[in-house]
Amino acid sequence: MVIQRASETLNYYVHDFWDHQGDPRIADYPFFNSGPWLTLTLVGLYLLIVKYFGPMWMRDRKPYDLRRVLIGYNAAMVVLSGYIYYRGSIILSFGLDAWGCTRYPYDPTDFSDKALESLSLGWLFFVSKLIEFADTFFFVLRKKNSHISDLHVFHHSTVPISVWIGMKFYTGVNNAFFPLLNSGVHTFMYTYYGLAAFVSGANGSLSYPRITKLLRTTKKYLTTLQIGQFILAILHGLYSLALPDCDFPKSSIVVNLGNAFIFLGLFYSYYRKSYTRKID
């Protein structure tokens, strides 16, 4: 009897509990038709691969030449991120509609075309965060271990979890601001990485001197753009908290603000180490 009750309790918290929580409109979406277990499993596998199994596999092997793969991958990510940003900009008036909490309140009974497309874009944004695990996998296979920083791994492992929580429990328009912003930034970021892969290889930089020069001068500004998105996210969150009649859950806004402050600090620290000249 005790074992049966324990089994029923475990089954409830592992499966049934999640079926009754969150936005019912995404209950049938992959990754959201139960608890966060599949997402957490993928994040765990990502950490094991990039921190243990990947480096161990590559220890006695030469770096793989992935130039063509990288060109194709980055081109695909430009298209994916650009599509999310383009469609999201149309729905949210380039993010202006997400400033404020009452213009489009959270309504789980809203099955309008606009609401359903917004949810589909949100799900696509979540999936893109899982696809971006490949960024680190490519570093491992190319033995670019210096690129696999704590910031990089922390960013790629925590963002999918944060987006999952936002999609599952807080699908209001207020929560769509950062995904829209991030998709725009990633469109530029993957364009940069795609061009870098294009000019890489034997004599690649000599064959495309203008592109190489452009990349060298824009890398710093790409990091600045990434920092800027977190500053805007913080301003957006503070503005939402300051609104006296904001009906969006304060808990979500506070969590988003916390994440934005953490990433702002990490990216700013990276910027200082990478681009600030040391004075003796």
Buried (B, 14 or more C-beta within 10 A) or exposed (E): EEEEEEEEEEEEEEEEEBEEEBBEBBBEBEBBEBBBEBBEEBBEEBBEBBBEEBBEEBEEEEEEEBBEBBBEBBBEBBEBBBBBBEBBBEBBEEBEBBBBBEEBEBEEEBEEEEBEBBBEBBBBBBBBBBEBBBBBBBBBBBBEEEEBBEEBBEBBBBBBBBBBBBBBBBBBBBBBBBBBBBBBBBBBBBBBBBBBBBBBEEEBBEEBEEBBEBBEEBBEEBBEBBBBBBEBBBEBBEBBBEBEEBEBBEEBBEBBBEBBBBBBEBBBEBBEEEEEEEEE
